[in-house]
Amino acid sequence: MTAEPLEYALDRREDLGEPAGFPGAGRLVLRAARESDLPELRRLDEEVFQEVAYPAFLLRQLYDMYAGHLLVLDEGEGRLRGYVLAATTALNRDSWILGLCVTPDRRRHGLGRELMTEILARLRRDGIEHVRLTVEPANRAAILLYRSLGFRPEQPGDGLRRDYFGPGQDRQILRLALPGNR
Ligand SMILES: CC(C)(COP(=O)(O)OP(=O)(O)OC[C@H]1O[C@@H](n2cnc3c(N)ncnc32)[C@H](O)[C@@H]1OP(=O)(O)O)[C@@H](O)C(=O)NCCC(=O)NCCS
């Protein structure tokens, strides 16, 4: 798998909901995660996902395994505003999106879509053919985003898996086929 370095600025300040003169706010940069990001990544994950955030040890090991597919939105001065994480396996051409978030103050400005579009492009380039993810059935924002990118419920049925993460924790599984790239 290629783990090509990635870094580009998201310059469209007004598109990204950054009011003119917003104190201390620099440009957002979308880039591959670094080991030094781990404490801030953990803080961000806890801010957004709270009791279902990844434990520190697991986040660390996910980084160890999938750093090439862990992208962050860097606001500068050590502050992250979002991330996306995809897991791949050497055994087949499938992948799972294991995390996606944008901080509440930066939502609805195209950043979630930017993170997803970039990770899907990287997965496709790395030869991945299918991407799956789980989403809370009531998470309308995420489901609309995923559906607009082409994800559809995994068969059978509507992708709903009862008690997927334990009693009462249903999830819907969505799946996307990436067009061949070789
Ligand atoms: C899901 C999430 C990452 C979306 O990030 P975002 O930067 O706000 O999303 P975008 O601005 O790129 O929106 C992309 C599309 O998602 C959908 N969408 C996003 N937020 C929405 C909302 N509140 N209501 C309805 N649709 C929404 C829309 O289809 C939107 O396209 P449009 O702007 O053309 O209408 C963000 O809401 C988030 O971090 N949520 C909490 C964590 C989470 O639920 N992660 C997913 C776990 S499976």
The ligand as an SDF file (V2000), in Angstrom:
LIG
                    3D

 48 50  0  0  0  0  0  0  0  0999 V2000
  -20.9290   13.5920    9.7890 C   0  0  0  0  0  0  0  0  0  0  0  0
  -19.9740   14.7850    9.7920 C   0  0  0  0  0  0  0  0  0  0  0  0
  -18.5370   14.2740    9.7200 C   0  0  0  0  0  0  0  0  0  0  0  0
  -20.2620   15.6690    8.5780 C   0  0  0  0  0  0  0  0  0  0  0  0
  -19.2650   16.6700    8.5220 O   0  0  0  0  0  0  0  0  0  0  0  0
  -19.5570   18.0900    7.8310 P   0  0  0  0  0  0  0  0  0  0  0  0
  -18.2470   18.7530    7.6100 O   0  0  0  0  0  0  0  0  0  0  0  0
  -20.5630   18.8370    8.6150 O   0  0  0  0  0  0  0  0  0  0  0  0
  -20.2020   17.6320    6.4500 O   0  0  0  0  0  0  0  0  0  0  0  0
  -20.2280   18.4520    5.0810 P   0  0  0  0  0  0  0  0  0  0  0  0
  -20.3720   19.8960    5.3520 O   0  0  0  0  0  0  0  0  0  0  0  0
  -19.0890   18.0200    4.2470 O   0  0  0  0  0  0  0  0  0  0  0  0
  -21.6040   17.9270    4.4580 O   0  0  0  0  0  0  0  0  0  0  0  0
  -21.6190   16.9540    3.4460 C   0  0  0  0  0  0  0  0  0  0  0  0
  -23.0450   16.4280    3.2800 C   0  0  0  0  0  0  0  0  0  0  0  0
  -23.4520   15.7480    4.4670 O   0  0  0  0  0  0  0  0  0  0  0  0
  -24.8530   15.9690    4.6950 C   0  0  0  0  0  0  0  0  0  0  0  0
  -24.9860   16.6730    5.9640 N   0  0  0  0  0  0  0  0  0  0  0  0
  -23.9830   17.0390    6.7870 C   0  0  0  0  0  0  0  0  0  0  0  0
  -24.4870   17.5770    7.9170 N   0  0  0  0  0  0  0  0  0  0  0  0
  -25.8260   17.5340    7.7930 C   0  0  0  0  0  0  0  0  0  0  0  0
  -26.9070   17.9230    8.6490 C   0  0  0  0  0  0  0  0  0  0  0  0
  -26.6910   18.4670    9.8560 N   0  0  0  0  0  0  0  0  0  0  0  0
  -28.1630   17.7050    8.2190 N   0  0  0  0  0  0  0  0  0  0  0  0
  -28.4040   17.1600    7.0220 C   0  0  0  0  0  0  0  0  0  0  0  0
  -27.4190   16.7810    6.1570 N   0  0  0  0  0  0  0  0  0  0  0  0
  -26.1570   16.9590    6.5560 C   0  0  0  0  0  0  0  0  0  0  0  0
  -25.3460   16.7810    3.5400 C   0  0  0  0  0  0  0  0  0  0  0  0
  -25.7610   15.8620    2.5570 O   0  0  0  0  0  0  0  0  0  0  0  0
  -24.0780   17.5030    3.0950 C   0  0  0  0  0  0  0  0  0  0  0  0
  -24.1270   17.8700    1.7520 O   0  0  0  0  0  0  0  0  0  0  0  0
  -24.6660   19.3370    1.3450 P   0  0  0  0  0  0  0  0  0  0  0  0
  -23.8580   20.3110    2.1470 O   0  0  0  0  0  0  0  0  0  0  0  0
  -24.3840   19.4020   -0.1100 O   0  0  0  0  0  0  0  0  0  0  0  0
  -26.1150   19.3650    1.7300 O   0  0  0  0  0  0  0  0  0  0  0  0
  -20.1570   15.6550   11.0750 C   0  0  0  0  0  0  0  0  0  0  0  0
  -21.5340   15.9780   11.1990 O   0  0  0  0  0  0  0  0  0  0  0  0
  -19.6940   14.9870   12.3620 C   0  0  0  0  0  0  0  0  0  0  0  0
  -18.5160   15.0390   12.7050 O   0  0  0  0  0  0  0  0  0  0  0  0
  -20.6240   14.3550   13.0810 N   0  0  0  0  0  0  0  0  0  0  0  0
  -20.3050   13.7370   14.3830 C   0  0  0  0  0  0  0  0  0  0  0  0
  -19.4530   12.4920   14.1900 C   0  0  0  0  0  0  0  0  0  0  0  0
  -20.1480   11.4900   13.2960 C   0  0  0  0  0  0  0  0  0  0  0  0
  -21.3560   11.2760   13.3630 O   0  0  0  0  0  0  0  0  0  0  0  0
  -19.3280   10.8160   12.4610 N   0  0  0  0  0  0  0  0  0  0  0  0
  -19.8140    9.7850   11.5730 C   0  0  0  0  0  0  0  0  0  0  0  0
  -19.8330    8.4890   12.3110 C   0  0  0  0  0  0  0  0  0  0  0  0
  -20.4050    7.1720   11.2430 S   0  0  0  0  0  0  0  0  0  0  0  0
  1  2  1  0
  2  3  1  0
  2  4  1  0
  2 36  1  0
  4  5  1  0
  5  6  1  0
  6  7  2  0
  6  8  1  0
  6  9  1  0
  9 10  1  0
 10 11  2  0
 10 12  1  0
 10 13  1  0
 13 14  1  0
 14 15  1  0
 15 16  1  0
 15 30  1  0
 16 17  1  0
 17 18  1  0
 17 28  1  0
 18 19  1  0
 18 27  1  0
 19 20  2  0
 20 21  1  0
 21 22  1  0
 21 27  2  0
 22 23  1  0
 22 24  2  0
 24 25  1  0
 25 26  2  0
 26 27  1  0
 28 29  1  0
 28 30  1  0
 30 31  1  0
 31 32  1  0
 32 33  2  0
 32 34  1  0
 32 35  1  0
 36 37  1  0
 36 38  1  0
 38 39  2  0
 38 40  1  0
 40 41  1  0
 41 42  1  0
 42 43  1  0
 43 44  2  0
 43 45  1  0
 45 46  1  0
 46 47  1  0
 47 48  1  0
M  END
$$$$
